[in-house]
Amino acid sequence: MTTQETTLYRYRADEQMSLIDAIAACQKALEGAIALLYSPQSCTLARLAPDGTLRDAGERAIDLTDVFEARLFNAICELRWLNRLAGVGDAALISEAAQNSLTGFVATDPQVCEPLLQQYLLWGERARSQPGVDSWQRLADARIGKLDIPLAQRFSQEQRVYLKTCEYLDAVDDYGNVAVIEERLVKLEVGS
């Protein structure tokens, strides 16, 4: 049995920056990205607009003031940002393709590893009331309330939405032990 290998490229910001600046620095690579935004009030999903703003299901720009962690992803790459102090923090981008359009980021050595596709089930069923925008769907559950997600694909009440990810495996010691060295968010997808 042969294992599939890929090259993982990692980039880190050469200095701390705001989330807005991190998005601007990686905007070309992040075209059409979905954002997972964490703040003290909520966990929000958004879509990156061509103008570089993050937009909700109502196409309103999201206020990023209280966001303390963000993960923006598409099929190509993922940008991670973590607030360290007063809206400025660390930014890193990972990808299976070399990225030459990043501004203010430094590349680390590429690493050959084994990809392993995974998925997480998003909580909630398809809600009866849907957002007014075609490229969004609404999930709802009594425990979490409603969650609008940037997903154009329609689905039935019995189907569920999954967050598809890719874990990267590699040897971590001299004895050949293998572990997950990285995980990248990839896309939202409907499944049974």
BELNORJO-V50956 format. One record per backbone hydrogen bond with DSSP energy under -1.0 kcal/mol. NH is the residue of the N-H (numbers start at 1). CO is the residue of the C=O. E is the energy in kcal/mol with one decimal. If there is no record, write none. Layout:
# BELNORJO-V50956
nh=NH co=CO e=E
nh=NH co=CO e=E
This chain:
# BELNORJO-V50956
nh=6 co=113 e=-2.8
nh=8 co=111 e=-3.2
nh=9 co=95 e=-3.5
nh=11 co=93 e=-2.7
nh=12 co=106 e=-2.3
nh=13 co=91 e=-2.8
nh=14 co=104 e=-2.6
nh=17 co=89 e=-2.6
nh=22 co=18 e=-2.2
nh=23 co=19 e=-2.5
nh=24 co=20 e=-2.2
nh=25 co=21 e=-2.2
nh=26 co=22 e=-1.0
nh=30 co=26 e=-1.7
nh=33 co=30 e=-2.3
nh=34 co=73 e=-2.8
nh=35 co=46 e=-2.9
nh=36 co=71 e=-2.6
nh=37 co=44 e=-3.2
nh=38 co=69 e=-2.9
nh=39 co=42 e=-2.6
nh=44 co=37 e=-2.8
nh=46 co=35 e=-2.1
nh=47 co=55 e=-2.2
nh=48 co=33 e=-2.8
nh=49 co=53 e=-3.1
nh=52 co=49 e=-2.3
nh=55 co=47 e=-2.7
nh=56 co=60 e=-2.1
nh=59 co=56 e=-2.1
nh=62 co=54 e=-2.9
nh=67 co=64 e=-1.0
nh=68 co=38 e=-2.7
nh=69 co=38 e=-1.4
nh=70 co=81 e=-2.5
nh=71 co=36 e=-2.0
nh=72 co=79 e=-2.6
nh=73 co=34 e=-2.8
nh=74 co=77 e=-2.1
nh=78 co=94 e=-2.2
nh=79 co=72 e=-3.1
nh=80 co=92 e=-3.3
nh=81 co=70 e=-2.5
nh=82 co=90 e=-2.3
nh=83 co=68 e=-2.4
nh=84 co=88 e=-2.3
nh=85 co=88 e=-2.2
nh=88 co=85 e=-1.3
nh=89 co=17 e=-2.5
nh=90 co=82 e=-1.7
nh=92 co=80 e=-2.3
nh=93 co=11 e=-2.7
nh=94 co=78 e=-2.3
nh=95 co=9 e=-2.2
nh=96 co=76 e=-1.0
nh=103 co=25 e=-1.4
nh=106 co=12 e=-3.3
nh=108 co=10 e=-2.5
nh=111 co=8 e=-2.2
nh=113 co=6 e=-2.8
nh=114 co=169 e=-2.7
nh=116 co=167 e=-2.7
nh=118 co=165 e=-2.5
nh=120 co=163 e=-2.1
nh=122 co=161 e=-2.7
nh=125 co=140 e=-2.5
nh=127 co=138 e=-2.7
nh=136 co=133 e=-1.5
nh=137 co=149 e=-2.5
nh=139 co=147 e=-2.9
nh=140 co=125 e=-2.3
nh=141 co=145 e=-2.0
nh=145 co=141 e=-3.1
nh=147 co=139 e=-3.0
nh=149 co=137 e=-3.1
nh=151 co=149 e=-1.6
nh=160 co=191 e=-2.6
nh=162 co=189 e=-3.3
nh=163 co=120 e=-3.1
nh=164 co=187 e=-3.2
nh=165 co=118 e=-2.4
nh=166 co=184 e=-2.3
nh=167 co=116 e=-3.1
nh=168 co=182 e=-2.8
nh=169 co=114 e=-3.1
nh=170 co=179 e=-1.8
nh=172 co=177 e=-3.2
nh=176 co=173 e=-1.2
nh=179 co=170 e=-2.1
nh=181 co=168 e=-3.2
nh=182 co=168 e=-1.0
nh=184 co=166 e=-2.7
nh=186 co=164 e=-2.8
nh=187 co=164 e=-1.2
nh=189 co=162 e=-2.4
nh=191 co=160 e=-3.0
